[in-house]
Amino acid sequence: MHIFIIILIFLAILLVLVVSHEFGHFIIAKKSGIRVDEFSFGFPPKIFGKKIGETTYNFNAIPFGGYVKIFGENPDEESISGPDSARSFVNKPKYIQAAVLLGGVTMNFLIAWLLLSIGFMSGMPTAVSNMPANAVVRDQALTITAITPNSPAKTAGLQPGDKIVLLTSGADVTETPTLESVSYFVKRHSTEPITVSYIRSGKFQEIDITPEQNIINGGPGIGISAEVIGKVSLPVHQAVWKGLQFSLDLFKHMVKGFYELIVGKTDIASVSGVVGIVGAVGDATELGFIYLLYFTAFISINLAVINLVPFPALDGGRLLFLLIEVVKGSRIKPQVANIFNFVGFMILILLMLFVTYKDIIKII
């Protein structure tokens, strides 16, 4: 797919997810009686804007999401004690402030839930082992889900997502393989080359692999994990329930992933920035609309988890400040909070640039 089209798709996904996040803050602030001064699509320079009521709605030139300007979120003298201070974010009860801050994360989770539910209604590629009995399953195939590092499969170039359709070794052939038949086949030919026929991105390919000892519980293996995956279509009510379960699982795994990154169990080199995400969008788009839905849901949950990290400038950092104010029984000095948020924002920008640089180095 042409890189220009991929970038447009990426920008559309980013715009929808970030604007949805900001809309979560916006709508809860409005419903709570907080003054919202600006809601912007994209970042300045401004193309055009229109003031409706007390809020100015802007369409800006740089299409990397958007932002909402809530009166008193970055407190100053006017928002604390000015004429309209009763409608200031900073003067609202702590539970309302927390609700506004959590509005963006909640909206990202709801977007992911909606997209995954649509996917399960339409035909989501899913492991069929735990699907309801009345699910409609199409295009089932034994699909590689993980590759063991330094294994024969890794060396040969197999990848997660490859669909295994045939195993041959001499005159011995295994058609429409299952996980059990693959395991037995490898054991039967533990010292012989095996031709693995597979489909990747719709193209039939073959590769020769010789099993090695001590791959699986000390025995022979080629180093893959696999499951029978098919396009699963569910009735509406079950699709919505499965979409919720899937969203919660994604959220849980991403929280675990960020924790491992923070404590040093995961290398920051494995984190993708804008360039890496554009490449992933291209891959998902090549695989089809349902994969793109899943990828968009994945990014939406990712945004939710990132924003919950208790770091200044993020929603999680502002929630941490609220908790500190509750514990100490008094407000953090506005100047201190604003400085921390500004420094945090600059660190995030530098981190984003560093990760983007690492992405570019990987490509080069």
Buried (B, 14 or more C-beta within 10 A) or exposed (E): EEEEEBEEBBBEBBBBBBBBBBBBBBBBBBEBEBBBBBBBBBBEEEEEBEEEEEBBEBBBEEBEBBBBBBBBBBBBEEBBEBEEBEBBBBBBEEEBBBBBBBBBBBBBBBBBBBBBBBBBBBBBBBBBEEBEEEBEBEEBBBBBBEBBEEBBBBBBEBEEBBBBBBBBBEEEEBEEBEBEBBBEBBEBBBEEEBBBBBBBEEEEBEBEBBBBEEBBEEEBBBBBEBBBBBBBBBBEEBBBBBBBEBBBEBBEEBBEBBEEBEEEEBEEEEBBBBBBBBBBBBBBBEBBEBBBBBBBBBBBBBBBBBBBBEBBBBBBBBBBBBEEBEEEEEBBEBEEBBEBBEEBBEEBEEBEEEBBEBBEEEEE
